[in-house]
Amino acid sequence: MPRTSRYWFPRKRYGWGWGLPLRWQGWVTLLVYFAAIAFVVVEYPPATGKVRFVALVTLSTLVLIGICWLTGEPPRWSWGEHDDA
């Protein structure tokens, strides 16, 4: 079984961060994030309050990053090699 099979989100091959989900839990997390952003856009459009809109989108994104941090492969800068050597 691959080493990353327990992670919801794999480390990116190039750069820093996470890629698309590996497990169904990651896909559900990503879909909930997109639904949250869609909700914010519909219910609190920027035209009715830019600060509130930016705050809600930022909060949603920080929650996603937190979930990726907790359930994803530990991030580090990568130049294409995908091993821990």
N, C-alpha and C positions, 0 to 999 in steps of 0.2 A: 504494500500500500504506500502511496506517495507520502512524503513527509508533510506536505501542506494539506492533507485531506481533512484535518481537524479544523482548519481555519475557514472562516466564512469568506474572507477577502484575501487574495494573494498579494504579495509585494509586487510592485510594478517592475517590469524587466529593465526599463530605462527610466532614470529619474528617481524621485522620492514619492512615496505614497502607496496607494493600493489600486489594484485593477478591478475588473468586473468580478462579481461573486463566484465562488466555487461551489457553494452549497445552497440549498433552497432557503435557508434562514437568511442568507445574505441577499438573495433576490427579493424576499419579502421585505427586508429592511429597506432596500433600494426603492421598491414600489411604494412603501409607506412614505418615504422621503418625498418622492415625486408627487404623491397625493397631498402631502402637507403643503408643498410649494404651490400646487394648483389651488388648494383651498385658500391660501393666503392671497394669491393673485385675484381670485374671484371675490372673496369676502372683504379684503382690505387692500384694494388697488392703490398703487402709488399716488394716484390723483387725489385720494381722500386723506392721505397722510404719509408723506415720504419716510419720516422717521420711524413710524410704526411699521410700515412695510419692510424697511431695511432691517429693523430689529427682529421681526418675525422670521424673515428669510435667514438672517444670521443665526438666530437661535436654532432653527431647524437644521442648518448646516453644521453647527457645532455639535448637535446631538448625533448626527450622522458620523462625523469625524470621531466622536467619542466611542460610538459603537464599533467603528472600524478599528480603532486603537485597541479596544478590549478583545475583539473577536478575530482580528486579522493577523496576518503574519507580521512580525515586528518590522517596521519600515526602516530602510536605510538607503543611502544613495547607491544606485546600481548603474553600471555602464553596459549592461547586456548579459553578463554572466549571472546565473541564478543559482549559485551555490554559496555555502557559508565558509568557504576556504579563506 
